[in-house]
């Protein structure tokens, strides 16, 4: 597998079938430059359909996950016309869209502050593991912008519920790791030294299943968030089950179960 190289994204393979993407500007707690939004979008597109990658871990270098938009970029925003800002916003938010649309599940390993755009990137992941030093906030509302950015106003109510989402987006207050676990914002909280190991455990559990089944599952969950009725949701599930049953991986799963061995999935 050959992927593009990026100035501020480190790409590694910590385990079979798992790709780790590390935001790499530790001196600024991995604050995002305009180019980094493009790089995240580009990487997601490059990963689509790549064999041998069944889970992606997104984390940050040093003591922070992502502190949001870089200060120099924030200064540049002030010189933009509304048209320029909107065009830029459409492009920057594309990074969150790309993470959501990537058919490979994404696990955010939040090792420190996830603020502003960093908060939105964590929300766009399918699963979130946090260290005890993690903290989250919708920083946009506290700098004269709105509380909704890069999908946070759509994602957060679906993760923690409308009441809490209203509070977090309207106040911009910080949510520490213990509260994040209690309200369902994250799936696990572990000590800092165990963070990547815990994310790898989740990634291995995901990667042990059929690649086609995982792809369809991620898609059906996201699609059914907007389903108009229970019956519509079931209709899509029914079609997915019929598609998955026609592939080789279901036969392999049954053969492995009968043979009391681990399945060897091919994604077909």
N, C-alpha and C positions, 0 to 999 in steps of 0.2 A: 504494500500500500504506500503510495506516494502522495503526500499532501503539501500544499503550499506552505512556505515559511512566512511568519509574521513577526514584526518587530517587537510587539508587546504581548504576544501570546506564545506560551511554551506548550508544545505538544509532546506527550510522552505516552508510553504503553506500560502502565503499572501491572497489568495482568492480561492474560489471554482474553481477547474479545472486548477489552475495555480500553477506551481512549481517555486520557486526562488532559484537560485544557486549563492552563493556569494563566490568569491575568497577571502580567509581569511588569508592574511599575511600583515596586514595594516602597520606594521613597515617598510616594504620594498615596499610600494605601490603595494602590491600583485604581486611581482615578482615571476615568475614561477620556481619551482624546477623541476628536471627531473620527480619526482614522480607525480607532479600535472598534467603533460601531460597525464600520464597513468590514473590518477583518472578521468579526464574529459572524456576520451575515455570510461572508465569503466562505468561511470554514464550514458552516452548516450546509451550504450548497455543495461543497466539495465532498462532505461526508455522506451525502444522500446516496444510498444504494451500495456503499462500500462494504464488501464482504469482510467478515472478521471483526467488525465493530458492532457489538450488541448493546453497549451501554456507554454513555459519555459522562465523565465527572468534570464539573466546572468548579474551580476554586481560585483562590488568590495567593500571590506570593507574600511572604512576610506575615505581618500581624493583622492585615485587613483583607476582607473579601473584595469589596469595591466601595470606595467612598463617594461614588457618584461622578458627576461631570468635573473634569479638570478645571481649575480656577482660570487658567488662560482661556479655555473654551467658554467659560461663563462670561468673561469679559468681552469676548467676541460676540456673544449673543446680543449684548446691549447696542452694538452698532448695526444690527440687522434690521431690515424693514420687516413688517409683518409677513409679507410674501416670502422673503428669504428665510425667515424663521420657520414658517410653515413647511416650506420645502425641505429644510433641514430636519425638522421634527419628523416628517414622514420617513426620511431616510434613517434617522437614528433609531426610531421605534421599530424599524425593520429588523434590528438585531433580536428584539424580544419575539417578534413574529417568527423569525427563522428558527429560534430555539423551540418554539411551540410546534412549528410545522415539521421539524426534523422527525422522521419516523423512528429514529433510534431514541429510546428514553434517555433523558438528561437528569443527572443527580447533582444538585448544588451542594457542595461541601463548604459551608459558610464558616470561615475561620476567624472572623472578626466583624467589623462594621460592614453592613450592607445598607447603604444609604442612597436615597435618590434613585438614580438610574441603576445602581447596584442592587437596591431593593427590588426593582422591577425585573432585573435579570434573574434574581433568586426566585421570584414569583413565577417566572416563565418556565422554570424547570419543572419536571414531573414529580420529583421527590427532593426533599431538603433535609440534610443532616447538618446540625450546628454544633460547634464547640461551645463550651461553657463561657467563652469570651465573646461570642457572637452577639450582635445587637442589630436591630432593624428599624428603619424609619423612612417615612415618605417625606424627604427633605424639601421637595418642591414647594410645598405650601409655606415653608418658612423663609423662602427667598423671594417672595412676591409673585410666585407662579401659582398654578392650581395644584390640588392634591392628586390629580390623576395624570399619570405620565407613563408612556411605554406600556400601556395595558394594565396598569395597577388598578384602575377603577373598575375594570372588568374582572380581573383575576382575584383580587383580594376578597371581595364579597363571596366569591365561590369557594374560597379556601377557609375563611374564618367566620363567615356570616355577615349579613348586612350591618347589624348594629356595631360590631367591632370595627368593621371596615370604615364605617362613617367616622368613628372616633379617631382611628389612626390616620385617615386621609385628611380630616379637618383640623387635627391638632398637630400632626407631624411629630408626636412624641415617640420616644424610643421604646422598643419592646426588647427586653433582655431574653436570654436563652430560655430560662425557666418558664417565663410567661409564654414565649413562642411555642414551646412544647405543649403547655396546658391548653392553649387556644387552637391548636392544630395547625399553626403556621409552619412548623417543622415536624418531621417524622421521628427524629431522634435527637438527643443531646448527649454528647460525650466529652470527655476531657480532650484538650487540644491535641495531645500526642496520639490519641486514638481516632482522630477525625477521618483521615484518609482511609484507615483500616476499616472503619465502620461504613464509609461510602463504598469501599470495595466489596464488603459483604453484601450490601444491597445490590451492587452491580452484578455480582456473581449469581445472586438469586434470580435476577432478571435474565441474565445471559444463559442460565441453565434451561430456559424454556425455548420453544420453537421461535425462530426469528420472525416468521410470517405471523404467528399468533401474537407475538409482542407488538408487531407493527399494527395489526388490525385492532388490538386492544387499546393502544394509545390513541388511535384515530377514533374509535367508537366512543371512548370516554369524552374526548374533546367535542365531537360532533353532537353527542347526546346532551351536552350541557345546554345546547340551544334547541333541543327537540321540543316541539309544541305539545306533545302528549306522551304518556307512558307507552301507548301503542306504537307511536312512531319510533320510539327508542327500541322497542322490541323488534320491529321490522328490520332495522339495520343490524341488530344482533343476529337475527335469523340468517340474513344474507352472509354475514361474516362467518358464521359457523359452517354454512354450506361450503363456502370457499375454502376454509381451513381444512374441512374434512376431505376435500378432494386432493389434498397434497400428500407428498411422501412423508412429511414429518409426523402426521398423526399416526400413520402405520408404524413408523419407527418408535414413537412414544409407546404405543401398545405393545410392540415386540419387546421393548426394553423393560416395560412393567412385568410382562410375563416371564422374561428371562432374568429378572432381578438384577439388572445392570443399568448403568447410566445411559440415557439416549444419546445418539450421535446425530444431531440435527444438521440438515444441509440448507434449510431455508427454502425448500421446495415442497 
